[in-house]
């Protein structure tokens, strides 16, 4: 399984939805809470090519986007392949 990183905040419904999908699929992930660690927001924005909203999700170091993008990958049957590598 490829490493998954997700930048979040505690009050973000989209963050909770993305984590729920990953958890339902049995995927472990590293969570970086930019609410608790605001110094990580600049890192997130740079890695996400200017993306400032949360969540920002990375699989194997590759930016896949936010919650809607993650669910779109799942709907199109491409998420499992990315996670498997």
Backbone as JSON Lines, residues from 0, in Angstrom:
{"i":0,"aa":"X","n":[0.84,-1.18,0.0],"ca":[0.0,0.0,0.0],"c":[0.89,1.24,0.0]}
{"i":1,"aa":"X","n":[0.55,2.17,-0.86],"ca":[1.3,3.42,-0.97],"c":[1.02,4.31,0.24]}
{"i":2,"aa":"X","n":[1.99,5.12,0.65],"ca":[1.74,6.04,1.77],"c":[0.75,7.14,1.36]}
{"i":3,"aa":"X","n":[-0.13,7.47,2.3],"ca":[-1.15,8.49,2.07],"c":[-0.97,9.57,3.13]}
{"i":4,"aa":"X","n":[-0.95,10.82,2.69],"ca":[-0.89,11.97,3.59],"c":[-2.1,12.83,3.31]}
{"i":5,"aa":"X","n":[-2.68,13.37,4.39],"ca":[-3.83,14.23,4.23],"c":[-3.7,15.42,5.18]}
{"i":6,"aa":"X","n":[-3.75,16.61,4.61],"ca":[-3.72,17.85,5.39],"c":[-5.17,18.19,5.74]}
{"i":7,"aa":"X","n":[-5.43,18.45,7.01],"ca":[-6.8,18.63,7.5],"c":[-6.89,19.77,8.51]}
{"i":8,"aa":"X","n":[-8.13,20.03,8.92],"ca":[-8.42,20.76,10.15],"c":[-9.51,19.97,10.86]}
{"i":9,"aa":"X","n":[-9.66,20.19,12.15],"ca":[-10.63,19.43,12.93],"c":[-12.07,19.74,12.57]}
{"i":10,"aa":"X","n":[-12.34,20.96,12.13],"ca":[-13.72,21.37,11.9],"c":[-14.17,21.21,10.44]}
{"i":11,"aa":"X","n":[-13.38,20.59,9.63],"ca":[-13.65,20.47,8.2],"c":[-14.46,19.2,7.89]}
{"i":12,"aa":"X","n":[-15.7,19.38,7.43],"ca":[-16.53,18.24,7.07],"c":[-15.97,17.44,5.9]}
{"i":13,"aa":"X","n":[-15.37,18.13,4.93],"ca":[-14.78,17.44,3.8],"c":[-13.58,16.58,4.24]}
{"i":14,"aa":"X","n":[-12.85,17.07,5.22],"ca":[-11.72,16.3,5.76],"c":[-12.23,15.01,6.4]}
{"i":15,"aa":"X","n":[-13.31,15.13,7.17],"ca":[-13.88,13.95,7.83],"c":[-14.39,12.96,6.78]}
{"i":16,"aa":"X","n":[-15.0,13.45,5.71],"ca":[-15.51,12.58,4.66],"c":[-14.37,11.85,3.94]}
{"i":17,"aa":"X","n":[-13.29,12.56,3.67],"ca":[-12.14,11.93,2.99],"c":[-11.52,10.87,3.89]}
{"i":18,"aa":"X","n":[-11.36,11.19,5.17],"ca":[-10.78,10.21,6.11],"c":[-11.7,9.01,6.27]}
{"i":19,"aa":"X","n":[-13.02,9.24,6.22],"ca":[-13.98,8.14,6.33],"c":[-13.83,7.18,5.16]}
{"i":20,"aa":"X","n":[-13.7,7.71,3.95],"ca":[-13.52,6.86,2.77],"c":[-12.24,6.04,2.9]}
{"i":21,"aa":"X","n":[-11.15,6.7,3.25],"ca":[-9.88,5.98,3.39],"c":[-9.96,4.91,4.48]}
{"i":22,"aa":"X","n":[-10.57,5.24,5.59],"ca":[-10.71,4.28,6.69],"c":[-11.58,3.1,6.26]}
{"i":23,"aa":"X","n":[-12.69,3.38,5.57],"ca":[-13.57,2.32,5.1],"c":[-12.84,1.36,4.16]}
{"i":24,"aa":"X","n":[-11.87,1.88,3.41],"ca":[-11.1,1.06,2.5],"c":[-9.92,0.37,3.2]}
{"i":25,"aa":"X","n":[-9.76,0.62,4.5],"ca":[-8.67,0.01,5.24],"c":[-7.32,0.65,4.99]}
{"i":26,"aa":"X","n":[-7.33,1.9,4.57],"ca":[-6.09,2.62,4.24],"c":[-5.63,3.4,5.46]}
{"i":27,"aa":"X","n":[-4.39,3.18,5.86],"ca":[-3.82,4.01,6.91],"c":[-3.25,5.27,6.26]}
{"i":28,"aa":"X","n":[-3.26,6.35,7.01],"ca":[-2.79,7.62,6.45],"c":[-2.15,8.45,7.54]}
{"i":29,"aa":"X","n":[-1.28,9.34,7.11],"ca":[-0.68,10.34,8.0],"c":[-1.51,11.6,7.88]}
{"i":30,"aa":"X","n":[-1.91,12.13,9.01],"ca":[-2.74,13.34,9.03],"c":[-1.92,14.51,9.56]}
{"i":31,"aa":"X","n":[-1.94,15.59,8.82],"ca":[-1.26,16.81,9.24],"c":[-2.36,17.85,9.47]}
{"i":32,"aa":"X","n":[-2.58,18.19,10.72],"ca":[-3.64,19.14,11.1],"c":[-3.07,20.55,11.03]}
{"i":33,"aa":"X","n":[-3.45,21.28,9.97],"ca":[-2.92,22.63,9.79],"c":[-3.6,23.63,10.72]}
{"i":34,"aa":"X","n":[-4.66,23.22,11.39],"ca":[-5.27,24.06,12.41],"c":[-4.42,24.09,13.67]}
{"i":35,"aa":"X","n":[-3.92,22.92,14.04],"ca":[-3.05,22.82,15.22],"c":[-1.61,23.18,14.9]}
{"i":36,"aa":"X","n":[-1.23,23.02,13.65],"ca":[0.15,23.3,13.23],"c":[0.11,24.25,12.03]}
{"i":37,"aa":"X","n":[-0.21,25.52,12.28],"ca":[-0.38,26.47,11.16],"c":[0.88,26.65,10.32]}
{"i":38,"aa":"X","n":[2.03,26.35,10.87],"ca":[3.26,26.47,10.08],"c":[3.29,25.46,8.94]}
{"i":39,"aa":"X","n":[2.47,24.43,9.0],"ca":[2.4,23.42,7.94],"c":[1.53,23.85,6.76]}
{"i":40,"aa":"X","n":[0.75,24.92,6.94],"ca":[-0.14,25.36,5.86],"c":[0.66,25.81,4.64]}
{"i":41,"aa":"X","n":[1.76,26.52,4.83],"ca":[2.59,26.95,3.69],"c":[3.16,25.73,2.97]}
{"i":42,"aa":"X","n":[3.58,24.74,3.72],"ca":[4.09,23.5,3.13],"c":[2.99,22.84,2.29]}
{"i":43,"aa":"X","n":[1.78,22.77,2.85],"ca":[0.65,22.17,2.14],"c":[0.37,22.92,0.84]}
{"i":44,"aa":"X","n":[0.32,24.24,0.92],"ca":[0.01,25.06,-0.25],"c":[1.06,24.87,-1.34]}
{"i":45,"aa":"X","n":[2.31,24.81,-0.95],"ca":[3.38,24.6,-1.93],"c":[3.26,23.22,-2.57]}
{"i":46,"aa":"X","n":[3.08,22.2,-1.76],"ca":[2.98,20.82,-2.28],"c":[1.74,20.64,-3.15]}
{"i":47,"aa":"X","n":[0.67,21.38,-2.84],"ca":[-0.6,21.24,-3.54],"c":[-0.72,22.22,-4.71]}
{"i":48,"aa":"X","n":[0.39,22.75,-5.18],"ca":[0.4,23.66,-6.32],"c":[-0.55,24.84,-6.13]}
{"i":49,"aa":"X","n":[-0.5,25.42,-4.92],"ca":[-1.31,26.59,-4.63],"c":[-2.63,26.29,-3.93]}
{"i":50,"aa":"X","n":[-2.96,25.02,-3.75],"ca":[-4.21,24.66,-3.07],"c":[-4.18,25.12,-1.62]}
{"i":51,"aa":"X","n":[-5.18,25.9,-1.23],"ca":[-5.2,26.47,0.12],"c":[-6.29,25.87,1.0]}
{"i":52,"aa":"X","n":[-7.23,25.16,0.39],"ca":[-8.32,24.58,1.17],"c":[-7.94,23.18,1.66]}
{"i":53,"aa":"X","n":[-8.6,22.75,2.71],"ca":[-8.39,21.4,3.2],"c":[-9.63,20.57,2.88]}
{"i":54,"aa":"X","n":[-9.46,19.28,2.69],"ca":[-8.22,18.54,2.76],"c":[-7.41,18.67,1.47]}
{"i":55,"aa":"X","n":[-6.13,18.44,1.59],"ca":[-5.25,18.23,0.45],"c":[-4.66,16.85,0.66]}
{"i":56,"aa":"X","n":[-4.79,16.0,-0.35],"ca":[-4.47,14.58,-0.21],"c":[-3.35,14.21,-1.17]}
{"i":57,"aa":"X","n":[-2.42,13.42,-0.63],"ca":[-1.26,12.94,-1.41],"c":[-1.17,11.43,-1.27]}
{"i":58,"aa":"X","n":[-0.99,10.76,-2.41],"ca":[-0.78,9.32,-2.42],"c":[0.57,9.08,-3.07]}
{"i":59,"aa":"X","n":[1.46,8.42,-2.33],"ca":[2.82,8.17,-2.78],"c":[3.52,9.47,-3.16]}
{"i":60,"aa":"X","n":[3.23,10.53,-2.4],"ca":[3.85,11.82,-2.65],"c":[3.22,12.61,-3.78]}
{"i":61,"aa":"X","n":[2.26,12.03,-4.49],"ca":[1.61,12.7,-5.62],"c":[0.32,13.35,-5.15]}
{"i":62,"aa":"X","n":[0.15,14.61,-5.5],"ca":[-1.04,15.35,-5.11],"c":[-2.24,14.84,-5.92]}
{"i":63,"aa":"X","n":[-3.27,14.39,-5.21],"ca":[-4.47,13.92,-5.9],"c":[-5.62,14.9,-5.76]}
{"i":64,"aa":"X","n":[-5.48,15.91,-4.91],"ca":[-6.51,16.93,-4.76],"c":[-7.19,16.88,-3.42]}
{"i":65,"aa":"X","n":[-8.47,17.24,-3.42],"ca":[-9.24,17.3,-2.19],"c":[-10.23,16.16,-2.08]}
{"i":66,"aa":"X","n":[-11.22,16.34,-1.24],"ca":[-12.2,15.3,-0.96],"c":[-12.97,14.91,-2.22]}
{"i":67,"aa":"X","n":[-13.47,15.89,-2.96],"ca":[-14.22,15.58,-4.18],"c":[-13.38,14.81,-5.17]}
{"i":68,"aa":"X","n":[-12.1,15.16,-5.27],"ca":[-11.2,14.46,-6.18],"c":[-11.0,13.01,-5.74]}
{"i":69,"aa":"X","n":[-10.87,12.81,-4.42],"ca":[-10.69,11.46,-3.89],"c":[-11.92,10.59,-4.19]}
{"i":70,"aa":"X","n":[-13.1,11.13,-3.94],"ca":[-14.34,10.39,-4.23],"c":[-14.51,10.16,-5.72]}
{"i":71,"aa":"X","n":[-14.07,11.1,-6.55],"ca":[-14.14,10.92,-8.0],"c":[-13.23,9.77,-8.44]}
{"i":72,"aa":"X","n":[-12.04,9.7,-7.88],"ca":[-11.15,8.58,-8.18],"c":[-11.8,7.25,-7.8]}
{"i":73,"aa":"X","n":[-12.47,7.23,-6.66],"ca":[-13.15,6.02,-6.21],"c":[-14.28,5.66,-7.18]}
{"i":74,"aa":"X","n":[-15.09,6.63,-7.58],"ca":[-16.21,6.37,-8.51],"c":[-15.73,5.83,-9.85]}
{"i":75,"aa":"X","n":[-14.6,6.36,-10.3],"ca":[-14.07,5.94,-11.6],"c":[-13.24,4.65,-11.51]}
{"i":76,"aa":"X","n":[-13.13,4.09,-10.3],"ca":[-12.4,2.83,-10.13],"c":[-10.89,2.98,-10.21]}
{"i":77,"aa":"X","n":[-10.38,4.18,-9.97],"ca":[-8.93,4.42,-10.09],"c":[-8.22,4.54,-8.74]}
{"i":78,"aa":"X","n":[-8.97,4.68,-7.66],"ca":[-8.34,4.89,-6.36],"c":[-7.56,3.66,-5.9]}
{"i":79,"aa":"X","n":[-8.13,2.49,-6.05],"ca":[-7.45,1.26,-5.62],"c":[-6.1,1.08,-6.31]}
{"i":80,"aa":"X","n":[-6.06,1.38,-7.6],"ca":[-4.81,1.27,-8.35],"c":[-3.75,2.23,-7.84]}
{"i":81,"aa":"X","n":[-4.16,3.47,-7.53],"ca":[-3.2,4.44,-6.99],"c":[-2.69,3.98,-5.63]}
{"i":82,"aa":"X","n":[-3.6,3.47,-4.81],"ca":[-3.19,3.03,-3.47],"c":[-2.27,1.82,-3.54]}
{"i":83,"aa":"X","n":[-2.5,0.94,-4.51],"ca":[-1.68,-0.26,-4.63],"c":[-0.31,0.04,-5.23]}
{"i":84,"aa":"X","n":[-0.24,1.11,-6.01],"ca":[1.04,1.48,-6.62],"c":[1.21,0.86,-7.92]}
